[in-house]
Amino acid sequence: MLSIYLSMLETEEEKKKLTDIYENYKHRYLHTALSILKNQPMAEDAVHNTFIELIKNKDRYFTMPCSDLILYTVSIVRTKCYDILRKEQKYVEFDESSDFDPRNEIEEMIMEKFDYEWAIGAIETLDDMSQDLLRKKYVLGHSYAQIAKDCGMTVKNVEVSLYRIRQKLRKMQKEETAENV
């Protein structure tokens, strides 16, 4: 597969960078995909789609330091896995929340009542998709539109998903506070 990916690139520098990524991270990507999909052919498809995404956005990804690149690319692998799962289901259940307000930001939530250690622990209990959405929005600083594009979701779906994740974290915090009183 590497030769196919290399044929999509123009310069030797780009080819060397992709070769390094492929040789150093391919197995990690496959392991991540298998842990989500539990199916070898589908996991290989997710990894393949990840490399295609890297090549399409080579100007963005090939200039990143390696420490940042692995975070981004593993996130892409997970997103591609969720895309495959969504396509396998033919639809994703989605019900509108009547009290949705996209202006509520996680920063407000953390500043109001959360301490850092509790927030990290609570976030680690969330499913991988929720963690990825939070990471993209609040660690990497992506816009709703960029997250939607990366995840193959609509902007509204991203907004609602993040709203629900924040609500879940608020509920967890409230329950923990009640237990400690």
N, C-alpha and C positions, 0 to 999 in steps of 0.2 A: 504494500500500500504506500510505503514511503515514496517510491518512485513516482507514483501517480500524483501525490501531493507536491513533490518537488517540480514536476512538470507544470504545475500551476503558478509557479513563481518565476520571477524574471532575473533577479540578481543573485550572484553567488553568496552575498552576505545574507540575503533572505533564506536561501536554501540551507546555509549553515545553521542559521538560527532555528529553522524548522526541524532540521535533523537533530539538533541538540534537544529540543523539546520532545521530539518523538522518542529518541533513545532514552532520555532521562525520566519521562513521565507517562509513557504509553501504558505501562503496567499499572501504575497508580490510577490512571483514568479508568482502565478496564475494571480494576478492583472496586472502585467507587460505583461504576455503572452496574456491576454485578450485584453489589450490595443493595441496590435499589430495585433493579429489574428482575433479578433472580432467573435470568434467561441469557445464555451466552450469545446467541445471534443478535438479540435486541441490544445487549450491552455493547457488542461490537459496532452496531449501527450508531449508538449514542456516541461512542468514541470517534467514529468516522465523521459524524456530524459536527463534533467538537473541532476536529482538525479543519474541516471545511470553514467553520466559523472563524477560526484563527486566521486562515488564509484570506478570507473575505475582509477581515479587519486587521490585516497585518501591520498597517501603519500604527495602529493603536497598541496592539499586543507585543509586537516584536521590539518595541522601544522600552518596554517595562523592565525594571530590575527583576531578576529571577524570583526573589522573595514575594513580590507582588503578583507576578505572572502565575505562580502555582495557585494562589488563592482565586484569582480570576478564572483560570482554566478549569479548576475543579468545580467551581460554581457553574461554569458553562456545561460541564459534563452532567451535573445534576439537573440543570434546566433541560438539557436534551433528553434525559431519562424521563422527566415528567412530561415532556412533549410526547414521547412515545407512549407512555401510559395513557395520556389523554386521548391520543388517536386510537388506541386499542379499545378504550371504553366508548368511543364514538361521541361522547359528550362528557362534560364535567358538570356535576350538579352545582347549581348556583341559585341561591334565593336572595332576593333583595332585602337589605336591612332598612327598615323604615327610619331608624334614627342615625343613619350614616352622615358623618360630618368629616370630610377629608382634611379639614384644617387642624384637627387634633393630631399633634405630632408626638412622637415618642419622647422627644427631648422634654416636653412639658411634663409628661408622665414621670420621667426619671427625676426631673427637678422638683416636682411636688412631693413625692413620698418615697421614692425608691432609693436605696443605697446601691452602689455599684456592684458589690458582691452578690447581693440578692438578685439583682437584675440578670447578671451573668448566669447564675444558677438556674433561674426561672427560664431563661431563653434556651438553655441547654436541654430542658425537658420538652421543648417543642419539637414537632416533626421536622424533618430535613427541609421540606419546602418552605415552612414558616421561617426557619432559621435563614435560609437563602434570601427570602424576600427582605427580612430585617437587615441582613448583612449588606445587600445591594442598596437599600434605601439609606441606612443610617451609618454604615461603616464606609462604604464606597461612595456614598453621596449621589447615587443615580437618581434621575428624575423618574416620576411614575411612567412617563412615556418610554424611557430607556429600559426600565425594568419590564414593561409590557412587551417591548420588542424582543428583548433577550429571552423572555420566558414564553413567548408565543401566546400571550394573554392580551385582553383588552385593557386599556388604561383604567376603566371603571372597575374591572375585575381586580386589578392590582390594588386600587384604592380601597375597595371593600375588603379584600383579603387582609391588607395591612390594618385596617380598622378593626377587624375581628381579632386579629392577633393581639393588638393593643388592648382590646376589651378583655381578652382571655388573661393577659398579664395583669390587668387591673383587678380582675376577679381573684386571681391567685394571690395577689398582694393583700386584698381585702380579707380573704379567708385566713391567710397567715396572721394578719394583724388581729383578727378575732380570736384565733387560737392562743395568741400570746397575751391576751388581756385577762 
